[in-house]
Amino acid sequence: MFEKEFFSPESAQLYHDLLRRTLAVVQSAWPAGPYSGCSAQELRRQLSDDLLPAEGLPLDEVLARLRPLVEHSIALSHPYTIAHLHSPPLLASLAAEAVLSTLNQSMDSFDQAPAATVLELQLGEWLCREAGYAGEAGAVFTSGATQSNFMGLLLARDSALATRFNCDARREGLPPEARRLRFLCSEVAHFTVEKSAYQLGLGSEAVIKVPVDAGFRMLPGALRDKLEELRQQALVPAAIVATAGTTDFGSIDPLAEIAALARGDASWLHVDAAYGSALLLSRSHRHLLRGLELADSISMDFHKGFWQAISCGAFLLRDATRFQHLELHADYLNPVAHAASGIPNLVDRSLATTRRFDALKLWFSFQLLGRENLGAMLDHTLQLAGFAAEWIERHPPLQLLHPPETGCVVFRYRSEKADSNRLNAALRQHLFDRGLAVLGHTVVRGQQCLKLTCLNPTVTQAALTALLETVVAQGRELEAGD
Ligand SMILES: Cc1ncc(COP(=O)(O)O)c(C=O)c1O
């Protein structure tokens, strides 16, 4: 009686029809601009709050209710949507998303995901080789770099407690000495370092921020000084987090120099390559990842520079035996006997139990597009950032804050007449509210700034020029009315 509600070869035609009609609505309701400009209050009014009708509604009616959800979404394909490390997904990824949801394998145990487990393991091994790791490395897919960074810092914390204080934190919990642990990262590292520190029971004050150079890269000399200060205070540098591709500036910390300092101090080196891992595809910029192979662990995101549908990330470990620290056996899922008989089990590597087969999207995209295409796409986004930076430099009142190392460009509208901080905040909001552009924003040394994150390889220099001209024109208008 319920067969037509579930996928099977017999119901596949119904699924095709449902997808075809639903996608037709997505196509016709797709926003013409980057955003409709609708406010949260207005959306509350417009969206139906009949969330669970007593009886199912006719498809036409449901599709009519779907329409405003599409119309008031951010159009990631639009060239003026350029705020975040949030990319338009490849068609290949979308098709694979449908497949992996249809298969609905759960990556915790082999008996829930046999082929999927093997593919994820193979792809993980490939990622490790690309990162420069040797044969003993291993990886697991994650929901993103928030989870991957947390995993790196969890292992770093437990490794420091084990080696320095002979404490098995997994069994005993945190000893009083845990108060002496510190994580070091640059002052522009992602906020998930602090978030992890407090979630790991160390408190966000356990994070020491290291100054950066004019290109927003961690200063190795300053790191050395901080490590020396910690030594003098009998504090323990449990982890150093280097960033390969900072969120605001796309800057890459000097990985090899930082690795040498981490080794000298027996600290865990975690590299947050959430964005920068995409440079593995690049012909022109791959060399910036030199030293990545020296990290103990690495975060990579594929829903950023690899254009995968959210969510799709990975956590890599130089020594896969360290995954043991995350392991716990449940008789129903991953009994010890399975490991002994060679049955692979990815739940042993993961914070999550039920987990999506996201590796399929990356694999399918790799198969369909190939390395050359993907590399050319990434290099195009990097060239766009260089182009935007040059344009900004040639067009006062815009002011560039840094030469872009990868795809992010931070700049501001500098006003002689108005308060520039207020003006830049107002300008970004004005562009968003009018549905003219979705720009990023950040604060650099007290200055409110605007940000372009070049991730969409379909954007042209002409479109970027038109966007920047709009920014200048709207800035002038706001300035005049200030
Ligand atoms: C450098 C960096 N690390 C970590 C994250 C968090 O990643 P996710 O949103 O995939 O959890 C981000 C997000 O933009 C990031 O830019």
PDBQT file of the ligand as one rigid body, heavy atoms in Angstrom, charges set to zero:
ROOT
HETATM    1  C1  LIG A 501      39.389  28.482   7.308  1.00  0.00    +0.000 C 
HETATM    2  C2  LIG A 501      38.080  27.866   7.698  1.00  0.00    +0.000 A 
HETATM    3  N1  LIG A 501      38.053  26.895   8.617  1.00  0.00    +0.000 NA
HETATM    4  C3  LIG A 501      36.909  26.318   9.015  1.00  0.00    +0.000 A 
HETATM    5  C4  LIG A 501      35.699  26.706   8.499  1.00  0.00    +0.000 A 
HETATM    6  C5  LIG A 501      34.427  26.032   8.942  1.00  0.00    +0.000 C 
HETATM    7  O1  LIG A 501      34.074  25.148   7.941  1.00  0.00    +0.000 OA
HETATM    8  P1  LIG A 501      32.607  24.502   7.804  1.00  0.00    +0.000 P 
HETATM    9  O2  LIG A 501      31.692  25.662   7.623  1.00  0.00    +0.000 OA
HETATM   10  O3  LIG A 501      32.745  23.633   6.606  1.00  0.00    +0.000 OA
HETATM   11  O4  LIG A 501      32.340  23.738   9.037  1.00  0.00    +0.000 OA
HETATM   12  C6  LIG A 501      35.662  27.728   7.553  1.00  0.00    +0.000 A 
HETATM   13  C7  LIG A 501      34.386  28.203   6.998  1.00  0.00    +0.000 C 
HETATM   14  O5  LIG A 501      34.331  29.071   6.180  1.00  0.00    +0.000 OA
HETATM   15  C8  LIG A 501      36.880  28.321   7.137  1.00  0.00    +0.000 A 
HETATM   16  O6  LIG A 501      36.907  29.315   6.258  1.00  0.00    +0.000 OA
ENDROOT
TORSDOF 0
